[in-house]
Amino acid sequence: MRAVLLRLAGALPALAGVIIATFVLTLVLPGDTAAYFAGPTASPAAIEQIRHELGLDRSVPEQFAGYVAALGRGDMGSSLITGQPVRNDLAARLPASAELTLSGLLIAIVVAVPLGIMAAVREGSAWDHTCRLIVTAGVSLPVFFTGLLLEYVFYFLLGWAPAPVGRLDAYATPPTTVTGLYLVDSLLAGDLETFRGALAQLILPATTLGLFALAPIARITRASMLGVLGADFIRTARASGLAPPVIVLTYAFRNALLPVVTTLGMVFSFLLGANVLVEKVFAWPGVGSYAVEALIASDFAPVQGFVLTMAVLYVLLNLGIDLLNRALDPRLRAA
């Protein structure tokens, strides 16, 4: 418990910096919110009236004080596009982003970890060369290009994937909301048709994110396994006649797991940013596309709410990774 409190206390300066940065960002970004929503034919008096109603005519310190006071009450402001509180918009869209990000990470783990292990065990083999090829491709290809390519091949050319129109097609009904994750909620409701529809819509965007995350996970898994496989205790285990799968999975991979877990946390944070592009490519109704649409419209409250939400998630993610490392490594628990 003490370690958790210390980590949270250490994250407070970072969160304070994010709050200041998001406020300053709205001041330096181009565009006039009042002029945008007043319309191109609005008179200067009408624009000034809207600016006064939004509090944009106050001094910068007054605006910042009001912004911080509102955050203290849990108020992130209201979106001028949707007319709803930003907190409600983010809460409605966050499950879509979470489902996409977690699915992409799961695909990456299922493929990258075994590939990295095989590349280390059979160094110099076809497995190793395949791992290097995938790592190079994952680093080189931009995530939006991968998404457009998959969409072109599997939807436009082959017709295997459904139209990229969001989480469900236009004729499907979303399941009753329990978790906000369509795959989970449809299974809880016993609605297999909706589950199949949601899964079909999720495959391509999740695969796009998974390919993006493959490279660092496979590379770290391979490097960590190579370091452990050359250790003295592995040679002792081999000399004792233990079966190769036992040596690799029970002894080597368990000791190589800490860098892999740390990398998973970093990759997940990268995916939170990368899914902004993927959501736009596949018309996915997540928080990333919400922030982009607000930014284009000079609606800065949703942008601020998005950045703050991502910062809080990043802090909680780092805390979770730290606690997991402590659970895996007794030396960290004793520290």
C-alpha positions as CSV (number, residue, x, y, z in Angstrom):
1,M,0.0,0.0,0.0
2,R,2.9,2.4,0.8
3,A,4.4,1.7,-2.6
4,V,1.1,2.6,-4.3
5,L,0.8,5.8,-2.4
6,L,4.4,6.8,-3.2
7,R,3.9,6.1,-6.9
8,L,0.7,8.1,-6.9
9,A,2.4,11.0,-5.1
10,G,5.2,10.9,-7.6
11,A,2.7,11.2,-10.4
12,L,1.1,14.4,-9.1
13,P,3.8,16.8,-10.6
14,A,3.4,15.1,-14.0
15,L,-0.4,15.5,-13.8
16,A,0.0,19.1,-12.8
17,G,2.3,19.6,-15.8
18,V,-0.3,18.0,-18.1
19,I,-3.0,20.3,-16.8
20,I,-0.8,23.4,-17.5
21,A,0.2,22.1,-20.9
22,T,-3.4,21.4,-22.0
23,F,-4.5,24.9,-20.9
24,V,-1.6,26.6,-22.7
25,L,-2.3,24.4,-25.7
26,T,-5.7,26.0,-26.2
27,L,-4.1,29.4,-26.2
28,V,-1.5,28.8,-28.8
29,L,-3.5,26.6,-31.2
30,P,-4.8,28.4,-34.3
31,G,-8.5,29.2,-34.7
32,D,-11.1,31.2,-32.8
33,T,-13.7,29.1,-31.1
34,A,-16.2,32.0,-30.9
35,A,-15.8,32.9,-34.6
36,Y,-16.1,29.3,-35.7
37,F,-19.4,28.7,-33.9
38,A,-20.8,32.1,-34.7
39,G,-20.5,31.3,-38.4
40,P,-19.0,33.1,-41.4
41,T,-21.8,35.7,-41.6
42,A,-21.8,36.6,-37.9
43,S,-21.2,40.2,-37.0
44,P,-18.3,41.2,-34.7
45,A,-20.9,42.0,-31.9
46,A,-22.3,38.4,-32.2
47,I,-18.8,36.9,-32.0
48,E,-17.9,39.0,-29.0
49,Q,-21.2,37.9,-27.3
50,I,-20.2,34.2,-27.8
51,R,-16.7,34.9,-26.6
52,H,-18.1,36.5,-23.4
53,E,-20.5,33.6,-22.8
54,L,-17.6,31.2,-23.1
55,G,-15.4,33.2,-20.8
56,L,-12.8,33.8,-23.5
57,D,-12.7,37.6,-22.9
58,R,-11.3,37.1,-19.4
59,S,-7.6,37.4,-18.6
60,V,-5.4,34.3,-18.9
61,P,-4.9,33.9,-15.1
62,E,-8.7,34.1,-14.6
63,Q,-9.3,31.5,-17.3
64,F,-6.7,29.2,-15.8
65,A,-8.1,29.6,-12.3
66,G,-11.6,28.8,-13.6
67,Y,-10.2,25.8,-15.5
68,V,-8.5,24.3,-12.5
69,A,-11.5,25.0,-10.2
70,A,-13.8,23.2,-12.7
71,L,-11.4,20.2,-12.8
72,G,-11.5,20.0,-9.1
73,R,-15.2,19.6,-9.3
74,G,-14.8,16.9,-12.0
75,D,-16.1,19.2,-14.6
76,M,-14.1,19.1,-17.9
77,G,-16.4,21.6,-19.6
78,S,-18.9,21.0,-22.4
79,S,-18.4,20.2,-26.0
80,L,-19.7,22.9,-28.3
81,I,-20.2,20.2,-31.0
82,T,-22.3,17.7,-29.1
83,G,-23.7,20.0,-26.5
84,Q,-22.9,17.4,-23.9
85,P,-20.5,17.5,-20.9
86,V,-17.0,16.3,-22.1
87,R,-17.0,13.8,-19.2
88,N,-20.1,12.1,-20.5
89,D,-18.8,12.1,-24.1
90,L,-15.5,10.5,-23.0
91,A,-17.3,8.0,-20.8
92,A,-19.5,6.9,-23.7
93,R,-16.6,6.6,-26.1
94,L,-13.8,5.2,-23.9
95,P,-15.1,1.6,-24.0
96,A,-14.8,1.6,-27.8
97,S,-11.2,2.7,-27.6
98,A,-10.5,0.3,-24.8
99,E,-11.9,-2.6,-26.7
100,L,-9.9,-1.7,-29.8
101,T,-6.6,-1.2,-27.9
102,L,-6.9,-4.3,-25.7
103,S,-7.7,-6.4,-28.8
104,G,-4.7,-5.1,-30.7
105,L,-2.5,-5.7,-27.7
106,L,-3.8,-9.2,-27.3
107,I,-3.1,-10.0,-31.0
108,A,0.4,-8.6,-30.6
109,I,1.1,-10.7,-27.5
110,V,-0.2,-13.9,-29.0
111,V,2.0,-13.6,-32.0
112,A,5.0,-11.7,-30.8
113,V,5.9,-13.6,-27.5
114,P,6.0,-17.1,-29.1
115,L,7.8,-15.7,-32.1
116,G,10.4,-14.0,-29.9
117,I,10.9,-17.2,-27.8
118,M,11.4,-19.3,-31.0
119,A,13.8,-16.8,-32.5
120,A,15.9,-16.9,-29.4
121,V,15.9,-20.6,-29.0
122,R,16.7,-21.2,-32.6
123,E,19.0,-18.2,-33.2
124,G,20.0,-17.9,-36.9
125,S,17.2,-20.1,-38.1
126,A,14.2,-19.3,-40.3
127,W,12.2,-18.3,-37.1
128,D,14.9,-15.8,-36.2
129,H,14.9,-14.3,-39.7
130,T,11.1,-14.1,-39.7
131,C,11.2,-12.4,-36.4
132,R,13.7,-9.8,-37.7
133,L,11.6,-9.3,-40.8
134,I,8.4,-8.6,-38.8
135,V,10.2,-6.3,-36.4
136,T,11.6,-4.3,-39.3
137,A,8.2,-4.1,-41.0
138,G,6.5,-3.1,-37.8
139,V,8.9,-0.3,-37.2
140,S,8.9,0.9,-40.8
141,L,5.2,0.9,-41.7
142,P,3.1,3.8,-40.4
143,V,0.0,2.6,-38.6
144,F,-2.4,4.6,-40.8
145,F,-0.8,3.1,-44.0
146,T,-1.2,-0.4,-42.6
147,G,-4.8,0.2,-41.8
148,L,-5.6,1.6,-45.3
149,L,-3.7,-1.3,-46.9
150,L,-5.6,-3.9,-44.9
151,E,-8.9,-2.1,-45.7
152,Y,-8.1,-2.0,-49.4
153,V,-7.1,-5.7,-49.6
154,F,-9.6,-7.4,-47.4
155,Y,-12.7,-5.1,-47.9
156,F,-12.3,-3.5,-51.3
157,L,-10.5,-6.3,-53.3
158,L,-11.5,-9.5,-51.5
159,G,-14.7,-8.5,-49.8
160,W,-13.9,-10.6,-46.8
161,A,-14.2,-7.8,-44.2
162,P,-17.3,-5.7,-43.6
163,A,-17.4,-2.0,-44.5
164,P,-15.4,0.1,-42.1
165,V,-18.4,2.0,-40.5
166,G,-17.6,1.6,-36.8
167,R,-18.3,-1.0,-34.2
168,L,-21.4,-2.5,-35.8
169,D,-23.0,-2.2,-39.2
170,A,-25.9,0.2,-39.7
171,Y,-28.6,-2.5,-39.4
172,A,-27.3,-4.1,-36.1
173,T,-28.5,-3.2,-32.7
174,P,-25.9,-2.6,-30.0
175,P,-26.1,-5.0,-27.0
176,T,-27.4,-3.9,-23.6
177,T,-24.6,-1.9,-22.0
178,V,-22.9,-3.6,-19.1
179,T,-19.2,-3.0,-19.6
180,G,-19.4,-1.0,-22.8
181,L,-17.3,-3.6,-24.6
182,Y,-19.5,-5.0,-27.4
183,L,-17.8,-8.4,-27.5
184,V,-18.3,-8.9,-23.7
185,D,-21.8,-7.4,-23.5
186,S,-23.1,-9.5,-26.4
187,L,-21.8,-12.7,-24.8
188,L,-23.3,-11.7,-21.5
189,A,-26.7,-11.2,-23.3
190,G,-26.3,-14.5,-25.2
191,D,-26.5,-12.6,-28.5
192,L,-24.1,-14.5,-30.7
193,E,-25.2,-12.7,-33.9
194,T,-24.2,-9.3,-32.4
195,F,-21.0,-10.9,-31.2
196,R,-20.1,-12.1,-34.6
197,G,-21.0,-8.7,-36.1
198,A,-18.9,-6.8,-33.5
199,L,-16.0,-9.3,-34.0
200,A,-16.1,-8.9,-37.8
201,Q,-15.9,-5.1,-37.4
202,L,-13.1,-5.3,-34.9
203,I,-10.7,-7.7,-36.7
204,L,-9.1,-5.3,-39.2
205,P,-8.6,-2.3,-36.8
206,A,-7.3,-4.6,-34.0
207,T,-5.0,-6.3,-36.5
208,T,-3.7,-2.9,-37.6
209,L,-2.8,-2.0,-34.0
210,G,-1.5,-5.5,-33.3
211,L,1.0,-5.3,-36.2
212,F,2.1,-1.9,-34.9
213,A,2.8,-3.4,-31.5
214,L,4.4,-6.6,-32.7
215,A,7.8,-5.1,-33.3
216,P,8.9,-4.0,-29.8
217,I,7.3,-7.0,-28.1
218,A,9.0,-9.5,-30.3
219,R,12.3,-7.7,-30.2
220,I,12.4,-7.4,-26.4
221,T,11.2,-11.0,-26.0
222,R,14.0,-12.3,-28.2
223,A,16.7,-10.1,-26.6
224,S,15.6,-11.0,-23.1
225,M,15.4,-14.7,-23.8
226,L,18.9,-14.7,-25.5
227,G,20.3,-13.1,-22.3
228,V,18.7,-15.7,-20.0
229,L,19.5,-18.7,-22.2
230,G,23.2,-18.0,-21.9
231,A,23.1,-17.9,-18.1
232,D,24.8,-20.5,-15.9
233,F,21.6,-21.9,-14.3
234,I,20.2,-22.7,-17.8
235,R,23.4,-24.7,-18.6
236,T,23.0,-26.5,-15.3
237,A,19.3,-27.3,-16.1
238,R,20.4,-28.7,-19.4
239,A,23.2,-30.8,-17.8
240,S,20.6,-32.1,-15.4
241,G,18.7,-33.6,-18.3
242,L,15.5,-31.5,-18.1
243,A,13.3,-31.5,-21.1
244,P,13.9,-28.5,-23.5
245,P,10.3,-27.2,-23.1
246,V,10.6,-27.2,-19.3
247,I,13.9,-25.3,-19.5
248,V,12.6,-22.7,-22.0
249,L,9.2,-22.1,-20.5
250,T,9.7,-22.7,-16.8
251,Y,13.2,-21.5,-16.2
252,A,14.2,-19.2,-19.1
253,F,11.0,-17.4,-20.0
254,R,10.0,-16.9,-16.3
255,N,13.3,-15.0,-15.7
256,A,13.0,-13.1,-19.0
257,L,9.5,-12.0,-18.2
258,L,10.2,-8.7,-16.4
259,P,11.5,-6.8,-19.4
260,V,8.7,-8.2,-21.5
261,V,6.0,-7.0,-19.0
262,T,7.6,-3.5,-18.8
263,T,7.6,-3.4,-22.6
264,L,3.9,-4.3,-22.7
265,G,3.1,-1.3,-20.5
266,M,5.1,1.0,-22.9
267,V,3.4,-0.6,-25.9
268,F,0.0,-0.1,-24.4
269,S,0.7,3.6,-23.9
270,F,1.9,3.8,-27.5
271,L,-1.3,2.2,-28.7
272,L,-3.4,4.7,-26.8
273,G,-1.9,7.3,-29.2
274,A,-1.8,5.2,-32.3
275,N,-5.5,4.3,-32.1
276,V,-6.3,7.9,-32.9
277,L,-5.2,7.3,-36.5
278,V,-6.8,3.8,-36.6
279,E,-10.1,5.2,-35.4
280,K,-10.2,7.7,-38.2
281,V,-9.3,5.2,-40.8
282,F,-12.0,2.7,-39.7
283,A,-14.6,5.3,-38.5
284,W,-14.3,3.8,-35.0
285,P,-16.3,5.9,-32.5
286,G,-13.6,6.2,-29.8
287,V,-12.1,9.0,-27.8
288,G,-9.3,9.5,-30.4
289,S,-11.7,10.4,-33.3
290,Y,-13.7,12.5,-30.8
291,A,-10.6,14.5,-30.0
292,V,-9.6,14.9,-33.6
293,E,-13.1,16.1,-34.6
294,A,-13.1,18.6,-31.7
295,L,-9.6,19.9,-32.7
296,I,-10.7,20.5,-36.3
297,A,-13.7,22.5,-35.0
298,S,-11.6,24.5,-32.5
299,D,-13.6,23.0,-29.7
300,F,-10.9,22.8,-27.1
301,A,-12.7,21.4,-24.1
302,P,-12.9,17.9,-25.6
303,V,-9.2,18.1,-26.5
304,Q,-8.2,19.1,-23.0
305,G,-10.4,16.3,-21.6
306,F,-8.9,13.7,-24.0
307,V,-5.3,14.7,-23.0
308,L,-6.1,14.6,-19.3
309,T,-7.8,11.3,-19.6
310,M,-4.9,9.7,-21.5
311,A,-2.5,11.1,-18.9
312,V,-4.4,9.6,-16.0
313,L,-4.6,6.3,-17.8
314,Y,-0.9,6.4,-18.4
315,V,-0.2,7.0,-14.7
316,L,-2.5,4.2,-13.7
317,L,-0.9,1.9,-16.3
318,N,2.6,2.6,-15.0
319,L,1.4,1.9,-11.5
320,G,-0.1,-1.4,-12.5
321,I,3.1,-2.4,-14.4
322,D,5.2,-1.5,-11.3
323,L,3.0,-3.6,-9.0
324,L,3.1,-6.5,-11.4
325,N,6.8,-6.4,-11.6
326,R,6.9,-6.4,-7.8
327,A,4.7,-9.5,-7.8
328,L,6.9,-11.3,-10.3
329,D,10.3,-10.3,-8.8
330,P,10.8,-10.9,-5.0
331,R,13.8,-8.6,-5.1
332,L,11.6,-5.7,-5.9
333,R,9.2,-6.6,-3.1
334,A,12.1,-6.5,-0.6
335,A,13.3,-3.1,-1.8
